[in-house]
């Protein structure tokens, strides 16, 4: 603990040295806490080297004490120690501020912001005193910064609202009396929970103490300036000690310091006071920013800028002021913004930055920044004389400007004394319609500007420079000639077009609309300039800027209002329009629909007065040609040339203005007649018309096409027919048609070109021509077509027979493997080398059954349905052949839910090395037509069939059996084993006994078959009986499968039936293509044996 550890000894030493310093100062007759002393000899002479060392020792002990207290989390006691040290040392002789007179005078009242507890020193304290106080606050701040980072110090302390705030009353007592509370000098009755609380005695983060240190450093700078001024007035004479002691205490200090003031001031002159203050303020700024005290960070930034200005670093001061001025301007802190602008004017004047200076002067003309009328007048008159008649000279404030000057001020970024608003009367208009607009220029108050401000011209700039307006003053106009009305309306509809209105330096070589009017800006007055525009093409017309140009000789100031860059105005601000209801009626503002500022008008072509109606039948079927009847009726006064574009949109929402409403159907086709529509289908390269194959319709996709409908006469009905077809998914579609028209009396350029869906070249319009009148069909009604799927199909495919090939039909990839050795694969008669090669094809036969069901709403007539193999997705290594199975003849007229069955035999040939496992067997093509509500055109719908699943083969085993077999005559039986893979096959062949035959050869053989090679096993067999007899069973399997089955049989881990079943599944099938043989799935072959002659 502090009281029992090192802190106790530090505290004892500290109070000892303080008592010595106080007694020595009292003995020397200097000012001490107890008044003038009467001791004979001081222990330490004030002002001596030992005195300086003792004071330094006392400072070091104080720092040691509050450092130890901070590190042991006694922050409030540490702050008490700091303030107690201020009380003990503030009356030292070197800290008293000198005077030029030895006469008795009361202690001056010095008020320093935030440092009232330090101003009790004699004379308010010298620069040495404030330097000493600044050093202590800086040290305290650095120690708090370290303690906060390395210990559990929680700030602020005491926390707001806690009962520990009562301790602040104690600090007030100690700081004001100098009592040592730890030594028992202050009684507990001197403070209570109801005592006053000084916020200075709350321990805050380090930023507060860096700020106090900066304030002390500023006061040090101020005292140094005063001491420099006093030095020149102090008489250079020696003063005896007796003369010092016979005067009052304050004059004694003055005389005591007068003899040695010059060396101290010489040292102080080498100090850069501004940089010391800026360094401390910057440290404080960083800490307040870290703790997110945004208001105080702005305040500190302005203080840093002010110190830069006082130190003569005007460029740095301007950078700070410009940055913080934006925030004060945005948050409307006009009082602070006004003081910032006044300092910026001084800095800009020193740096010769005329634009910055003029910008600040213009902003100071705002009454909120300069509420005093005399000060406003002083801004324009400079030194206080008459206001110049020249606007630029008036804004210069009496300071001369260069002969050539061009300044542009963004008034929307300033707290301006004048404001500008714009309004188009309507937000949307049509081509060749007149659109009115108003420019509203008004001052913010009745005080500013104090005198009318003459304007050379007002420029209104549009996004289209053809409508730019230039307002010029009336010739010979005098600003004071007549009293300006409070609200004035100037009509500019009669503006005339002139060239070279502006000086060549502006670069405005195009002609402008010009109007002369009164342009001066007077306090408390509003002027509305009303003009109009008439556009001849589609565009979005925007008012970009409004400029108030002040000119004098070669000098120019543009007060720019950037209308196009303004944010969207608040919704609560109603649009207003200044108007006069009658010739003698007063002007008044009327409300317009909407809110905010309407600075943009959308100009487009009007819609033609044509009624659009579609006539069609719904629902309709996919794949069929649907007739659509278009009916038009014109209400225009003259004939029009009409073109039509069409799009079939997905869904039922037509979108806003008939545009959008979901994506367009990518598979829709459009034509004016049926032959053209059929040609589109044929040009699609045989694309399948099934919804499952929508990606194949890319070739048939048609973009919206123009159709020349010819001339449409007024008030005469017009009808046209076209056809549409789609192959996509069923569901609703939106008919989206657009009429493009122009008057025959005002023809537009057209081109002739061939278009899809038309048998002959047709006229084509440039749809980007803004003179076209357009209308969408959804403006009158929303037309929806519901597309239904006509058929559903349930199809099944099954393999009909095992693959079988004759030996003579085999063709090879590689030569024969020859006689191999391995296992018991021996040679001799049992293993014969023959010229047999691997067959590259695998033949499969399939049965396909398809049940076709009518699911649509309308009855149809079906002519036939066939399985087409015209466009298959198979690779070239796959061949498909189809044979239709005859079915009983059924009715051709189908009603809803009618089902018809179809059957086909399919043969597929797949190369042995083909990677394909799925074989496309074709699609079911149905030729049909709709019967109700009226007979339609013949349609061909193609429905996909399931694919055949071809399993990859490992081995093929073919048996070569002679054509005629007789009892008692031996014959040669050959088994041809083909390895159709790219891997080595290790095989085992077992031969079982038969009661009908005897054979010569091995009963079990182990051998290998190379990739893409054959192996021939030969046996000599003699029949014993005639009739249909089973040959000796030959079972071939992988060597690994045979070993696994042999292990199960030896260990008895499974039943014999299970082992036999597993063995049957592992055996490769044996096939034979002879008519007299029949093969089963387990490799058994039956042959017909004939008896011999004489049997």
N, C-alpha and C positions, 0 to 999 in steps of 0.2 A: 504494500500500500504506500500511497504517496507520503502520508504523514509519518510513517515509520521507516521509510527508506531514504534514498539519496535526496529526495525532494525536501526532506526536513533540513538537511545540512545546507542545501542550496538556498533555502528560504532564510535560514539564520545568517548565512554569509551576505545574502542580498540586503537584508535589513540593516546589517552592520555597516556595510559600505554606504548605504543611503543616509544613515544617521551621521556618519563621518562627514559626508558631503554637505549635509544641511548645517551641521555645527560649524564647519569651516566657512561656509558662506555667511552664516550669521556673525561669526567673529570678525569677518572682513568688512562687515557693514553692508553687505549686499542684501538683496531681497531674498528672504527665506520664509518658509511657511509660518514661522513664529514671529515674524517682524524683524527689525534690526537687532543684531546681537550685541552683547557687551563683553564677549570673551576677549581676553588679552591677546592671545596668539592663536591663529587658526592652525589646525593640523595640516591642512592642504590649502595652499594659496589658490584662490580662484584665478583661472587663466594660465596657471603654470603647466609645465609638462606633466607633473604628477597629478594635477587636476584632470587633465585630459585622459591620462591612463586610468584614473579611478572611475571616471565617467564611462570609459569604454568597458571596464571591468563590470560595472553595474549593468550596462546594456547586455553584456554577454551572459551574466547570471540570470537576467530576466528572460532572455531567449532560451537558456537551458531549462528554466523552470516551466515555461509554457510548452516547450517541446516535450518535456517529460510528461506533462499533464495530458497533452494531446495523444501521445502514444499509449497512455494508460486509460484512454477513453474518458477523461475528465475535461471535456471540451469547454464547458461553461466556466470552470475554475481557471482554465488557461486564458480565456477571454478576460476574466476578472483580473488576472495577473498583468495582462497587457495594458489594460486601462489604468490599473493602479500605478504602473510604471510611468504612464503619461502624467499622472497627477503628481508623482514624486519629483519629476525632473523638469516640469514645464517652467519653473521659476528660476532655473539656473541662469546666471548672468549672460552667458553666450547666446541664450535663446531669446533675449529681450530685443524688441525692435527699437531702433534709435530714433531720436527726434532732433530737430535743429535748435531747440530752445531748452534752456535749463529751468524754465518756469514750471511751477506746479500745474498740472492739467489732469483731468480725470482720464482713466484708462479708456482708450477708444473702443467702441463697440464694433467688432469685426464679425460679419456674417459670411460664412463659407458653406456652400451647399453640402449637407451631409456631414459636416465636421464641426458642428457647434460645440461638441464636448472638448475640442482641442483649442478653442480660441481664447481660453482663459489666461494664456501666457501674456507677459508684459508687452503692451503695444500690439497685441495680436500675434506676437511671435515673429522672429526674424527668419530669413531664408534658411539659416542653419537649423532652426527649430523645425521647419516644415520638411527639410531634407531628412532630418533625423526621424520625424514621424512617418514619412513615406517609407523609409528603410524598414522600420519596425512592422508596418502594415504589410509590406511586401514579404518580409520574412515569415510573418504569421500566415499569410496566404500560401506560401510555398510549403510550410509545414503541414497545413491542413490538406493540401493537395497530396502530399506524401502519405499522411496518416489515412486519408480516405482510400488510397490505393492498397496499402499494406496492412491496415488494421480493420476492425469492424466498426469504424466510426460512422455513425448514422447522422446525416444532416438533413434538414436543419434541426438544431437542438436548442431548447426543448421543442418537441413537436407542437404544431399549432393546436390550441385547445386543451393542452394537457395542464395538470395542476403544477407542473414544474415551472410554469411561467411565473410563479410567485417569486422564484429566485431572482428574477430580473429586478424586482424592487430592491433587493439587497445590493445588486450591482449599481443601481442609481445612487444609493447611499454611499457606497465605497468610492465611486468615481468622483462624487461631489465633495467628500470630506477627507478622503485619503486615509481613512481608518483601516487598520489591519484587522480584518474580521477573524483571521485564524489566531491572532494573538489576543482576541477578546476585547478589542477596542470599541467595537460597535455592538450595542445592545440589541437584543432580538425585538424589542418593542419599537425600534426605529423603522421597521417595515412590517407589512401585513399583506394578506391576500388582496386587500383593497387599495394598496399603494399603486402609484402610477407605474406603467411599464414602458420602458424606452426600447423601441425595436432595434436600436443599435446594438443592444446587449443580447441579441439572439445569435447563436453561432450558425453562420450560413456557410455555403460552399466557398471555395477559394476565390471565385469571381468577384464576390462582394468586397473582399479585402484588397484585391488588385485594383478595384475601382476606387476604394478609399485611398490607396497608395497613389493612384493617378491624380486624385483630387489634391492630395498633399503636395505632389510634385508641381501641379499647376499653381498652387498658392506659393510655393517656393519660388517659382518663376516670377509671379506677381510681386513678391517682396523684394526679389533681386532687382526688378525694374525700379521699384520705389527707392531702394537703397542706392542705386546708381544715380538717381536724381538728387537724393539728399547729399551724396558725397560732394557734389560741386558747391554746396552751400555751407558745409561745415568749416568753421575757421581752423586754420592750421596753427594751433598753439598747444603748448603743454599744460596739463591740468594736474595740480598737486592732489595727493591723497586726502589732505585735509579739506580741500575745496569740494572734493567729491562727497566726503562724509557729511559736510554741512548742508548739502542740498537734499531734496526729497529723493526717494528711491528711484523713481523713474528717470529723473535728470541725472542721477549718479550713473546709471547704466549708460546713458547717452554719452556722457563725458568719458567714461571708462572705455567705451568701444570706439570713440572718435579717433584716438591716437593710432589705432591699429586697423582701421576700416579698409584702407586701400589695399594691403596685401590680400585680405580675404576676398575682396571683390575681384581682384585680378585672377585669383584661382577660380572663382565662380564664373567668370566670363568664359572660361574654357569649356564649360559644361554645355552640352547640347540639350537644353531643357525640353525642346519640342519632341526630340526622339525618345527621351526618357518617358514623357507622358504618353506618347503613342505606343511605346512598348508595353506599358502597364495597361493601357486601355485595350490593346489587342489581346493580351492575356485574359483580361476580364471578358472581352467579347467571345473568345473561344469557349470559356466555361459557361457563360449564359446560353450560348448556342448549343452546347452539349446538353444542357438541362432544358432545352426547348423553350426558353423565355424569349419569344420572338419580338415582343414589344421592346424589351430592354436591349436586345441586340441592335435593333434599328436606332435606338437612342444612343447607344455607344458608338455605332458607326458614324452618326452625325457628329458626335464629340470628337472622334478621330479626325474627321474631315475639318472640323473647326480648328483643331490644333495644327493640322497641316497648313491651314490658311494663316494662322497666327505665326507659324514658323517660316512663312514665305514659300512653301512648297505648294503652289497654286494648282499645278497639274494633278497632283495626287488628291488634293481637296476636291477638285471637280469630279474625279472618278468616283469618289465616295458619295458625293452629294447627288450625282446623277442616278446612282444605283438605288439609294434609299429614297430619293424623291419620287420614284415610280410607285413605291409602296404607299407613301403618304398621300400621293395623288389618288391612287386607287381606293384608299380607305377614307378619303375626304378629311384628312387631318390638315386643314387649311392653315391654321395658325402656325403649326410647325413648318409647313411647306413654304409659307411666306418668309420666315426667318432664313430658311435654307436658300431661297432664291436671292435674297439680299446679299448673302455671303458669296453666292455663285457669281453675282454681278461683279463684285470686287475682284474675284479670281479671274473671271473672263476678261475684265478690263486690263488687268496686269499682263495677261498672256496674249492680248490682242485677238481674242476669239469673239468676233462680232456676232456671229450667229447665236452662240450660246448666250451672250449678253442680251441680244434682242429677244430671244426666246423667254428669258427670265423676266425681262421688262414687260413683255406682252402678257405673261401670266400674272404679274403683279397688278395689272389693270383689273383683274377680277376682284370684285368687292369682297368676296369671302377671304381673300388673301390680304387685301388692303382695305379695311373697313373705314379708314379715316379719309374724308373727302379732301382735306388739305394735302395729305400724303399722296393721294391719287393725282392731284394737280401737280405736285412736285415731281412725280415720275415723268410727266410729259414736259415739264418746264425745266428740268435739270436743276439749276442753281436757284430756282425760285422766281425767275422772271416770267415774262409773258410766254404763253404757249405758242410755238411756231405754227404757222399755217401749213407748212409742209408736214405730211403725215409721218414720213420717215425721220425727219429731223425731230419731230415730237417724240417718237418712240425711242430715239437715241438718247433722250434725257440730257441734252446739253453737251454730250461728248461727241467730238467730231468723228465722222465716218469717212472711209476711203471713197474716192470719186466713183469707183466701179465696185459694185457690191450686189450680189444676188443671194438671197436667203429664202429658204422654204421652211415654213413652220407647220408641223403636223398638229393642227388644232384639236384633233380627237385625242391626242396623247397629253394635252395640257389642260389645266383648269382655266379654260378660256373665258374671256369677258363677253364673247359673242358666240352664238351657237347657230348651227345650220341644220335644217331638216328637209327631207324631200318626200314627195308622195306622188305616185301615179294614181290617177283617179280609179282605174280598174286594173286588176292583176292580169287580165287576159283580154286580148282583142284579136280581130281578124285583119287580114291584109287589106290595105287601102282604107281602113277605118282610122279616124282621127282620135288620138289618145292624148288627153290633157294631163299635165303634171304641174306641180307647184314647188318652188324653192323658197323655203321659209328661213329668213335671216333675222335674228333678233338678239338684242343684248340681254344679259342675265339680270341686270339691276338698273335702277333709275339713277345711279350715281356714276357708272362707268360706261363709256369714257367721259371724263368731266367736260370735254368739249367735243363737238362732232368731228369724226375722223373721216377725212376725204378718201375715197377709194377710186383708183384709176380705172379699173374695169373688174367685172365679175365674169369668170369663165365657167361654164357648165359643160363638162366633158362626158360624153356617152360612150358605151362600148362600141357603137358604130359612129365613126367620126362624121358621117354625113349629117348628123343631127346636132353637132356641137353648137352651143349658143354663147355669144359674147355680148355682155351688157356694158355699154359705154355711158359715161356721164353726159348730161345735157350740155351743149356748148354754152360757155359763159356761166355755168352754174356756180353759185357761191354757197358754201356750207351753211352760212348763217343768214342766207337771203330770206328764208321763210321758215316758220316753225313747222317741224315735221309732225305729221299726225302719229298718234300712238300706234295705230294699226293701219297699214297702207297696202293696197292691192294694185300691182302693176301688171297690166295685160301685155304679153309679148307675142300674141298670136300673129301680129302683123309684122314680125321680124322679117328683114330682107337678107338675101344672101350676098355676101361680099367676099372678095379675095384680099389677101394681105392685110388683114385686120390687126394682127399682132406683129411685134417687131421680128425681124429676120432671126435674131438670136434665139428665139423660142423654137424655131424649126417647125412652125405651123404653116406649111405652104398650101394646105387645102382651104377652100372657101369655107366660111362660117356664117351662121345666121346671126344678124346684128340687130340690136335694139338699143335705143338711147332712153335713159331713165335717170332718176335721181338715185345716187348710189352711196351717199355718205351714211356712216354708221353713227347713230345718236343714242344716247342713254335712254333706256325705257321705251324704245320704239321697236316695232316689228314690221318688217316689210316682206310681202309675199309676191314673188315673181311667177306669173302663170304663163306657161307656154304649151305647145302641142307638137306632136310628131305624127307623121303618116308614113307607114312602112309599106313597101311594095313587094316584100317577100317575107318568108317565114324566118323568124329570128327571136332570140331572147335579148331584148333591149334593156340595158342596165345603165343607170346613172353612176359613173365611176367616181368623179371628183367634182367639187365646187371650190373654186379659187377666188379669194378676194385679193386683188393685186394692188399693192401700194407702190407708187413709182415717184422718183424724183431724180431727174437727170439720168445718170448711169446707174443709180442705185434702185434696187427693187426688193420688196418683201412680199412673198406669197403666203397668205393665210390659207392653208390647204385643209379641206375637209374630205377625207378619204371615205366616201360613202360606201363603196363596194367592199371595204375591209371591216366594216362595222359588224359586231355580232348581232344575232337576232334579238330584237327588242323584247322587253318584258310583255307578257301576254295581257297584263292589266292596262297597258297604254292603248287607248282607242285611237284609231286613225281619224284625222280631222281634215276638213277642207274649208278654206275661206271662200265665202261667196257673198253675193249681193242679190237678194231676192227680187228687188225692183230697182229702178233707176235712182230713186231718191232714198231708198232704204239703207239703213246702216249696214256695215259689214259685220258678218258674224260667222263663226265656225260651226259647221255641221258635222255630225259623226258619219263616218263611212264604215261599211262592213269590214270586219277584221280588226286586228291589233297590230301595233308596231309600225315600222317604217316600210312602205312599199316602194322600193327603189328599183324593182325589176318588173317588166311587163312581158308576158309571153305572147308573141304575135304569130298566128298561124292562119292557114286558109280556112274559110268558112266551109261548112258542110253543104253539099248540093241539096236542093229541095227535091229529093227523089225518094219515093217509098220503095222499100225492098221487101219482097216476100218470097219464101221458098215453099214449093208444093212437093210432097214426097210421101212415101209409105214407110211406116216403121211398125214393128221391127223388121230388119232385113238380115240376109245371110252373109257371112263372110264368103269371099271368093266370087260372089256374083256381081254383075254389073247393075248398079242401082240408078235408075233414072231420077234426076232432080229437075224440077221445073222452076225457072226463075221468072218472077213477075215484077216489072218496074213500072212506076208511074211518076212522071215528072210534073212538078208544080212551078218550074222556072218559066220565065216569060219568053225565052227564045230557045231554039234547038241546041242540043248538046251532043258532043261525040263522047260515047261511053265505052270504057274498058272495064273488064271484070277480072279480078284475081281471087283465087280460091285456096283455102287451106282447111284440112280436116284435123281438128284439135282433139287431143285425148281428154276424156272427162266431160263434165257438163258445165263448167264455169267458163263463160266467154272472156273473163278478164276485164280489166279496166279499159273502157273505150273500145272493147272488142279486140284488144291486143294482149297477147299472152294467153291466159286462160289454160295453162298447162301446155306441155310440149305438143308439137304437131305429130301426127301419125306418120312414122317414117316409111310405112308400106302402102300408103294411100296412093291411088292413081286417079287421074282426072283426064277426061277427054270429052270432046263435043259430040262424038258419034261412036257407035259400037265398033266399027272396023278399026278406028284409031286406038280404041281401048284394047282390042285383041292384038294389035301390032305391038303394043307395049308389053303384053305378056310374052309374046314370041321373042321380043328383043331382050328379055330378061335371062337369056341363055338357059332356058328350061328350068328356071328357078322353081323349087317346090313350093306349093301354095299352102303349106301346113303351118299352123301357128307354132309348132315345135321347131320349125326351121326358119325362124324369122330372120336370121343373119344372112340367109341366102338371097334375100330380096333387095340387096343393095343396088343391083343392076337395074331393078324396076322402079326404084324410088324416084319420085318426080317432085321438083320444087314447085312452089306456087307459080302458076302459069297465067299469063295475060291472055284474055280473050277479047277480041274486038267485037263489040256488040253493035257497032254502027251508030247511026244518028237516032237520038231519042227526042221526039217532038213533044212540045208542051201539051199536057192534059190528054195524052193518047196512051192507051195501054200497050205494053210491050212484054212479050214472052219469049223465053229461050229455054232450051233443054240441054243438059249435059249429063254425063255419066261418071260415077265414081265407083271405085272398087278398092277394097283393102283386104289384106291377108294376115293381119295381126291377130292379137288376142280378142276374144269377144268382150263386149262392153259398150258403154255409151261413147259417142263421138259428137263433137260440136261442129256444126257447119259454120265456117268463118269465111264469109265472102266480103270483098271490098269493092266498091264502085269508085273508079277514077274517071273524072269527066272534065271537059273544058267546053267553053262556048264555041260554036261553029264560027261565030263572028270574030273570035280571037284564037285562031288556030295555033297549035303547038307543033314542034318538030317531032316526027315519028320515024322509025326505021322498020324495014321489012326483013324478017328472019324466020327460019323454020324452027318450030318448037315441038317438043315431045307432046304427043297426044293430038297432033294436028296433021292432016294429010297434005296440007298446002301451006306455003309461007303466009305469015300473018303480020299485021301491023303491030309494032311494039312501041310503048311509051317509055320515056325516061321518068321513072317514078320519083326520082329525087328533085324533079322540077317543082319548085315551090308555088308555081301558078296553078297547079292541078287542084281541083276540088275533090275531096275524098270523103267517103262515108262508109262505115262498117255496117254489116247487116245486123249485128247485135244491138245497134242503136235503136232499132225498131222492135226486135224480138229475138229471143234466144232459141235457135233451132238445134234440136238434139236428135241424132239417129242412134238407135240401139241395134248393135250388130250381134247376131247370135251365131253360134257354131251349128252347122246343119247336122253333122253326124258325130257319133261316138263309135269307137271300135274296140272290141275285146279280142285280142289275137294271142294264139299260143303256137309255139314251134317245138317240135320234138324230133329227135333222131330216129329214123325209121329202120335202119339196118346197120350191121357191123361192116366196117370197111373190108373189102376183099378185092384182090387183084390177081390176075393170072401171071404166071412166071414169064410167059412169052411177052407180056406187055411191059416188063420192067425196062427202064432206061436209066443210065448211070450218071453219077457225078464223078466218082473216083473208080479206079480199077479194083479188082478183087483183092482181098486181104492176103490170100495165099494160105498155106498151111502154117498155122501158129502152134506154138507149144505153150503149155501152161496147165497146171493141175493135172488132171487125168485126160487132158484133151487130146492125146495121142493122134497119130496119123493113120495111115493104112486105109483099109477099106471103110473104116468108120468115119473118116474125115476126108472128103473128096474135094479137090480144087476144081471149081467150075467157073465159067464165064458169066457170073451173075453180078449186076451192079445195083447200087442204091436207087430206088425209085424217088424222083424229086417231088412227086405229087401225093397228097393225101385226099382221098375221095370220101365225101360224106353225103348221105341222103337224109332229107328232112321232110317232115309233114307239117304244113302250115294251115291252121284253121283260123278264120277271121269272122266274127259276128258283127255286122254293120247295123247300127241302130240310128233311126231318125229321131233327133232330140229337139229340132226346131219347131217353131209355131206353125209354119205353113206346110201344106201338102206339097210333095215333090214327085216328079217322074224320073226314075232312074233307068237309063238305057242299058248300061253294063258297068261292071267293075273288074278290072284286070290288075294283075301284079306286074308292075313295070320295073325293069332293071336298066333303064336308060341312063340314069344319073346315080351311080353308086359311089359311096365314099370309101370303097375298098382300094387297096393298093393293087398294082398290076400283077402281083404274085397270086391273086385270088380270082378264081373264075366261078361264075354262078349260072346255072341253067334252071329254067322254070317250066313246069308242065301243069296245066290247070286240070283239076279233077272235076269231071262233069257232075252237076247238081241238078235236082229237079227244077223245072222251069217255074218261076214265081211271078207274081204280078208286078208290073212296072210302076204302078201308082202306089206311093207309100204315104201312109198317114203317120201322125205323130206316134212315137214309140214302136213303130214297125221295125222288126229285126230280120235280117237276111244273112245266111251263112255262106261263106266261100271257103274252098279248100284247094291247096296247091301242093304238088310234089316238087322239091327243090334239091338239086345236086350241086354241091360245092366242091371245088378242087383247090387245095391250099398247098403251096410249096412247103417242102419239109423245113426249109430254113426261114420261113416267113415268121416275123415277130407278131403277126396279127393273131389275136385270140377271139375277136368278135368279127363276124362276117355280116356285112350288110346284104340282105337278101332282096332288097327292093322296097317299093311303096305301093300301096293299094290306090289305084287311080279310079275315081268314080265320076262317070259322066251323068249329069242330072240337070234338071231345070225346075224352077218353082212354078206351081200351078195356080196359087191363090195369092193375093186377090185378083191377079191377072197373070197370064202365062209369061214367064220370063225367058231369057235367052239361055242356050245350053252352056253349062258351066262344068269345068273339070276340076275336081277337088282331089288332092293327093294327100293320103294319110300314111304316116310312117308305120312300118311293121317292126316287130322286135328283131334284134340281131341274133344270129346263131352263135352259140358259145362253143368254140372249137378248142378242145383241150390239147395241149402239146403232147406229142408222143415221145417215148424213149426208144422203144424197139418195135420192129415188125417181124413177125415170124410167119412164113408162108410154107405150106406143105406141098411138095411136088410128088404127086401120086400117079402112077401109070394109068392109062385109060381103061385097060382091061386086066382084070386080076382073076386068076384061076386057082382052084384048090390044088395044092401040091406043087405049084410052080413058084419058086422064089422070085421076088422082084426087089428092085432097089428103091427104097424110100428116102427122100431127101427133105431136110428142113433148112430153109434159107433164112438166116437171121440177119436183119439189116439194122445197123446203128445209125439213126438219122440225126443224132446230136453231134455237138462239137466236143464231147467228153468221152473218155475211155470207159467202156462198159465191161465190168467183171461179172461173169455170169456162171450159173450152175444149172445143168440140165439133168433131170431125172427121167428114166424110162421105166414104166411099170409093166408088169407081165399082163398078158391077155390070154383068155381061154380060146380065142379064135386064131391067134397067130403065135408063131415063134420067131425070134429075131436073133441075129448075130451082131455083137458090138457091146460097148460099155454101157452099163445101166446108169452110171453117174459120170458126168464130165464137168470139169472146171476149165474155163477158157476166158479169153479176152477178145473183144471186138473193138478195133480202132475207130475213131470218129469218122463218120461218113463212109463206112466200110461194111462189107458183108462177110458172113461166115456160113458155110454149108456143112451140116451134119448129115452123114449118110449111114443108113442101116440096111442090112439084107434081111428081108422078112419073107416068111412062107406062110400062106393061109392054111388053116387046118379044117375050116368049115366053110360052107357056102351060105349065101344070104346076106342080109344087112348086118355087118359085123363091125364091132368097135376095134379100131387100131390100138396098138399099145399106147397108153397115155404118155405123152411127152410133156413134162412140166419144166418150164424155164423161169428162173427168178434171179434177182440180184444175189450175189454171194453173201452180202451182209444180211439180207432178209433170211436166207437159208440158215445161216449160223444162229440167228436169233431164235428161229423156230426150233432148231435142233436143241438149243439150250433149254427152252421151255419143256420140251418133251423129255429131256434127261432128268430135270429136277422135279417134274410132276407138278409145276406151279399152276397149271391150268387143266381144264377138262380136255378129253380127246376131241370132243365135238368143237370146242372153242379153238383148239389148235388146227383142226382141219379147216374150219371156216377162215381163220387167219391165213392159212397157206393158200386157199383158193383165191383170196383177194390179192395175194402177192404174185400169182402166176400170170405171165404174159399170155395173151390170147393167141391162138394159132388159127390162121385163116387159110382158106383154099378156094380157088375160083372154079374148080371142076364141077360140072353139073351132077356128077355121081356122088359128090361128097357134101357133107353138111357139117358145119362147124358150130360148136356151142361156145358159150362164153368162158368156159374153163379149159379150153384147149383139147377137148375130146373130138375125134374125127370118126365118122362112120363111113364105110365103103361097102359097095355091093360086090360080093365074090361069086363068080360063076363056077359051076362044076366043070371039070374037064371032060373031054370025050371019053366015054367008057367008064365014067365014075360010077 
